[in-house]
Amino acid sequence: MIARQGSGTFTQMPEPTKHILVAVLDWGLGHATRCVPLIKFLLDRGCNVSLAGSGDSLLLLKQEFPHLQAFEIVSYKVAYAETIPFMVKIFMQLPKFLAAIKNEHQQIERLCLEKKMDAIISDNRYGCWSNSIPSVLITHQLNLLLPPAFKWLNGFVNFLNHKLIKKFDTCWVPDYPGNTLTRALTKPGNLRVSFIGMLSRMKPGKIAPTENTILAIVSGPEPQRQILEDILAKEMSNRREACTLVRGQPGVRTNLHRDGLTLYDHLPGERLSELIQQSSLVIARSGYSTIMDFARIGVKKVILIPTPGQTEQEYLARELDKQKIALCQAQADFDLTDALSRLSDYNGFKEKEAEPGLLAKALEDLLQMNKHGL
């Protein structure tokens, strides 16, 4: 900004601080954890950041950034089922989701006006865009994958998905140019997209894994989170290996030992990063945020258990299995002893750099953007 001084000369004035709202989806913790490095990135660049969300995702961010202002907005209240196929259950809830998106958009418009926001960064919250300020959607699912029985709906579903994405001024994909991790999920088509590199709160270190140590990390909506926890607790109890289970419940803080198994309800990012690196084997869901964490650290022995019927997780796990990076096992058939016998054929993740320059360029473009890029 240029201002005239009394002598008639001009001086460079500092740019006003940008107020950015970061909104995260509440389907599991991955959307929140991958926004942790993004929020730190914004704060390091002098931005004023506020948070919006609901449930455990917002709780996690409030624990990570207790000094930031946080706003509760409508929850999508996704419900999984034990017996109904995932995609069928999602279609059954579609009217509820669309109503929640409409409601959150109204909330966001009011919030941005009252708090004088300059831009919105929304992680998979499709209603968090504005008619008056620039907004960006972070997603790794430009293309939704349907199970074989529903392939005939692919065109309609992705037409609707792209229509919702186009409400935003631009879209950020947390992957490298060339879709190296997300592959078919992020072919952009005619969408306005920037690839910003990985978003991971993990910090690689020089920590050597301890032999015969197994770490399992559970996450995601209920009841599937609890179902997987029960399966893993049974499989990991009373083994000769030192076994640890992180239950993915940030609202609870109890740690205990049971049947030779160490249990944590939740761990801060730095401690979890250390524990992952210390473990000779890590078991987890194949959520994309988890995969980014493993790639950032370079985890060598991994078993991925997709949430049943969640096609994005099933696709990512299959792709990594084909490449002999991580072993994919179905939840219903999970057998730890069998999985351990097959792991010798797998090479694990190679450590990847975050490439902050990609994110810096995307952020600069967003902050310089007039509404709708005009």
Secondary structure, 3 states (H helix, E strand, C coil): CEEECCCCCEEECCCCCCEEEEEECCCCCHHHHCHHHHHHHHHHCCCEEEEEECHHHHHHHHHHCCCCEEEECCCCCCCCCCCCCHHHHHHHCHHHHHHHHHHHHHHHHHHHHHCCCCEEEEECCCCCCCCCCCEEEECCCCCCCCCHHHHHHHHHHHHHHHHHHCCCCEEEECCCCCCCCCHHHHCCCCCCEEECCCCCCCCCCCCCCEEEEEEEECCCCCCHHHHHHHHHHHHHCCCCCEEEEECCCCCCCCEEEECCEEEECCCCHHHHHHHHHHEEEEEECCCHHHHHHHHHHCCCCEEECCCCCCHHHHHHHHHHHHCCCCEECCCCCCCHHHHHHHHHHCCCCCCCCCCHHHHHHHHHHHHCCCHHHC
